[in-house]
C-alpha cells in the first residue's frame, strides 16, 4: 500500500533537507486508498518565539510543535500524517464529504492558537487545495510553501487557504520565475528603480499606489499624500522617460508584475547598474 511519505521521498525534488523527514511520527501514515477520496496538506512555520523575531527553530522546539500538530490531527479522528522538513511542519488531513470544506483551515487556526497559548510560539499556516493522489503531494507542498513566504499584511492572514489565495499563489510563482530569469526585469521599471535609488525620485511607489488603487488617480494620490496633479505628472514622466505607458494593457500587465517583484525584493535594487540620472 503506497503512502504519502513514500511518494514524498520518491519525488527527489530539490537538495536533501538539513532536517530529515521523520517517518516515525507519521501517526498513522495516510494511504491514498483510505476511506477519504481526497486530502489537504497543511504546513506550519514558526513566526515569532517569545516576542522577538525567530530564526531557524531549534530541534527541541520544532519537535514540540510537531507533537502538538500530531496530537490535534489524532484528536480530529482523521487518518492523517505529520512530519517536519526544513524547519516546517506538514500534516495531511483527509477530506470527508459530509464535513464543511473549511474544516482543515479551522483546525489549522486552532493549532496556531494552541501553540501561542501553550508554547508561546506564533505560527503561520497554509492549507492546500484538495489532493486526490499522493503523486500531487509535491506540487501541493510547493503551493503551501509559497503561501508561507507571502508578507504577513495583517493577523487575519496568519492562516491562509489556497482557494482563498489563488491570486497570491500565482503571483508568488511568477515571482519565482522572474527571479530565476533576471532579464525579465529589464525595461522601464528597472530604470525607475535606479532613478529612485540614485536620484531620490519616487516613481516606483507612485506606480505601485496607482496600481493598488485600480487606476484611480485621486485615491492613489491620497495614499501618497501628494496632490492628484503631482501623481499625474509622475505618470507622464514614467511614460515619456521610461517608456511605461499604463494605458497600454500589455505594458501595464508587465509593469504590475515587475513593480510587485521590485517592491517585495528590495535587495534587487542594489544589483541594478547606475544610469544617467532622471530628475523628477
C-alpha positions in Angstrom: 0.0 0.0 0.0 1.6 3.3 -1.1 1.7 6.1 1.5 2.1 9.8 1.2 5.5 9.7 2.9 6.8 7.2 0.3 5.6 9.5 -2.5 7.3 12.5 -1.0 10.6 10.6 -0.5 10.3 9.3 -4.1 9.9 12.8 -5.6 13.5 13.8 -5.4 12.7 17.5 -5.6 15.5 19.8 -4.5 18.5 19.2 -2.3 18.4 16.9 0.7 16.8 18.9 3.5 19.0 19.7 6.5 16.3 18.3 8.8 15.2 14.9 7.6 11.6 13.9 7.4 11.0 11.7 10.4 8.7 8.8 9.3 8.5 7.7 12.9 6.0 10.4 13.7 3.6 9.7 10.8 0.7 8.7 13.0 -0.7 6.9 11.1 0.6 7.2 7.5 -2.1 8.3 5.1 -2.9 5.9 2.3 -4.3 7.0 -0.9 -6.6 4.0 -0.7 -8.1 5.1 2.6 -11.8 5.9 3.1 -11.2 9.5 2.2 -11.0 10.2 -1.5 -9.0 13.4 -1.1 -6.9 15.1 1.5 -5.3 18.5 2.2 -1.8 19.4 3.1 -1.4 21.8 5.9 2.0 23.5 6.5 3.1 25.3 9.7 6.1 27.5 10.2 7.1 29.4 13.5 7.0 33.1 13.0 7.9 34.5 16.4 9.1 32.9 19.6 8.6 34.7 23.0 8.2 38.0 21.3 11.4 38.7 19.3 11.7 37.6 15.7 12.7 33.9 15.4 15.3 32.4 13.1 15.6 28.7 12.5 13.7 26.9 15.2 15.8 24.7 17.5 15.2 21.0 17.1 13.5 20.6 20.5 11.0 23.5 19.9 10.3 22.1 16.4 9.7 18.6 17.9 7.3 20.2 20.5 5.4 21.9 17.7 5.3 18.7 15.6 3.9 16.7 18.5 1.3 19.4 19.1 0.2 19.2 15.5 0.2 15.4 15.5 -2.0 15.2 18.7 -4.5 17.6 17.2 -4.7 15.7 14.0 -5.2 12.5 16.0 -7.9 14.2 18.1 -9.8 15.1 14.9 -10.2 11.4 14.3 -8.8 11.6 10.8 -6.2 9.2 9.3 -3.7 12.0 8.9 0.1 12.1 8.9 2.5 14.6 10.4 6.2 15.2 9.8 8.8 18.0 9.7 11.2 19.2 7.0 13.5 22.2 6.6 12.1 23.9 9.8 8.5 23.5 8.8 5.8 21.0 9.9 3.5 19.3 7.4 0.3 17.5 8.1 -2.1 15.7 5.8 -5.8 16.0 6.6 -8.3 13.7 4.8 -11.4 15.3 3.4 -14.7 13.8 4.4 -17.6 14.6 2.1 -20.2 15.4 4.8 -17.9 17.8 6.6 -17.6 21.6 5.9 -14.9 22.5 3.3 -13.1 24.8 5.7 -12.5 22.1 8.3 -8.8 21.9 7.7 -8.4 25.6 7.8 -10.4 25.8 11.1 -8.1 23.0 12.5 -5.0 25.0 11.5 -6.3 28.1 13.3 -7.0 26.0 16.4 -3.5 24.6 16.3 -1.9 28.0 15.8 -3.9 29.3 18.8 -2.9 26.4 21.0 0.8 26.9 20.0 0.6 30.5 21.1 -1.1 29.7 24.5 1.0 26.6 25.4 4.3 27.1 23.7 4.4 30.8 23.3 5.1 30.4 19.6 3.4 32.3 16.8 2.7 30.0 13.9 1.8 30.8 10.3 -0.1 28.1 8.4 -1.1 27.4 4.8 -3.7 24.9 3.6 -3.5 23.4 0.1 -6.4 22.6 -2.2 -7.8 19.1 -2.3 -5.3 16.4 -3.3 -6.7 13.3 -4.9 -3.4 11.4 -5.4 -0.2 11.1 -3.4 1.6 12.0 -6.7 0.2 15.5 -6.3 1.8 15.9 -2.9 5.0 17.6 -4.1 3.0 20.2 -6.1 0.8 20.8 -3.1 3.9 21.3 -0.9 5.2 24.0 -3.3 1.8 25.7 -3.1 1.7 25.9 0.6 5.4 26.9 0.9 4.8 29.8 -1.5 1.8 31.0 0.6 4.0 30.9 3.7 6.6 33.2 2.1 4.0 35.9 1.4 4.2 39.1 3.5 2.0 39.0 6.6 -0.1 42.1 6.0 -2.4 41.5 8.9 -3.2 38.9 11.5 -6.2 37.6 9.6 -3.7 36.2 7.1 -1.8 34.2 9.6 -3.7 31.1 8.4 -4.4 31.1 4.6 -6.1 28.6 2.4 -5.1 28.1 -1.2 -8.6 28.5 -2.6 -8.8 32.0 -0.9 -5.3 33.0 -2.1 -5.0 31.8 -5.7 -4.0 35.2 -7.0 -1.3 35.5 -4.3 -0.1 32.0 -5.1 0.1 32.7 -8.8 1.9 36.0 -8.2 4.4 34.2 -5.9 5.1 31.5 -8.6 5.5 34.1 -11.3 7.9 36.0 -9.0 10.0 32.8 -8.6 10.2 32.6 -12.4 11.2 36.2 -12.7 13.9 36.0 -10.0 15.3 32.9 -11.8 15.5 34.9 -15.0 16.7 38.4 -14.2 16.4 39.5 -17.9 12.6 39.6 -17.3 13.2 42.6 -15.0 14.7 44.7 -17.7 13.0 47.7 -19.1 11.4 50.9 -17.9 10.5 49.8 -14.4 14.1 48.9 -13.7 15.1 52.4 -14.9 12.6 53.9 -12.4 14.1 51.9 -9.6 17.6 53.2 -10.5 16.3 56.7 -10.6 14.6 56.3 -7.2 17.8 54.8 -5.7 20.3 57.2 -7.2 18.3 60.5 -7.6 15.7 60.3 -4.8 12.7 60.2 -7.2 9.6 58.3 -6.2 8.5 56.6 -9.3 8.2 53.1 -8.0 5.9 53.8 -5.0 3.9 56.2 -7.2 3.3 53.5 -9.8 2.6 50.9 -7.1 0.0 53.2 -5.5 -1.7 53.8 -8.8 -1.9 50.1 -9.5 -3.2 49.3 -6.0 -5.9 52.0 -6.4 -7.1 50.3 -9.5 -6.1 53.3 -11.7 -7.9 55.9 -9.5 -5.6 58.9 -9.5 -7.4 60.6 -6.7 -7.3 57.6 -4.4 -3.6 56.8 -5.2 -2.6 60.4 -4.6 -4.3 60.3 -1.3 -2.3 57.3 -0.2 0.9 59.0 -1.3 0.0 62.3 0.5 0.5 64.2 -2.8 -1.7 66.3 -5.0 -3.5 64.5 -7.8 -1.7 66.6 -10.4 1.6 65.6 -8.9 0.9 62.0 -9.4 -0.5 62.6 -12.9 2.8 64.4 -13.7 4.8 61.5 -12.4 2.9 59.0 -14.5 3.5 61.2 -17.6 7.3 61.2 -16.8 7.1 57.4 -16.3 5.6 57.2 -19.8 7.9 59.7 -21.5 11.2 58.9 -19.9 10.9 55.2 -19.1 8.5 54.1 -21.8 6.0 52.5 -19.4 2.5 53.5 -20.6 -0.2 52.3 -18.2 -2.8 52.9 -20.8 -1.4 50.0 -22.9 -2.7 46.7 -21.4 0.4 44.6 -22.1 2.7 47.2 -20.8 0.6 47.7 -17.7 0.4 43.9 -17.1 4.2 43.5 -17.2 4.8 46.7 -15.2 2.5 45.5 -12.4 4.4 42.2 -12.2 7.8 44.0 -12.2 6.6 46.5 -9.6 5.5 43.7 -7.4 8.8 41.9 -7.7 10.9 45.0 -7.0 8.7 46.0 -4.1 8.8 42.6 -2.5 12.6 42.2 -3.1 14.4 45.5 -2.3 17.7 43.7 -2.5 17.3 43.7 -6.2 17.5 47.5 -6.3 21.2 47.3 -5.4 22.0 45.0 -8.2 20.9 47.3 -11.0 23.6 49.3 -12.8 23.6 53.0 -12.5 22.3 55.0 -15.4 22.1 58.6 -16.4 20.0 60.4 -13.7 16.5 61.5 -14.5 15.2 64.2 -12.2 11.6 64.5 -11.3 
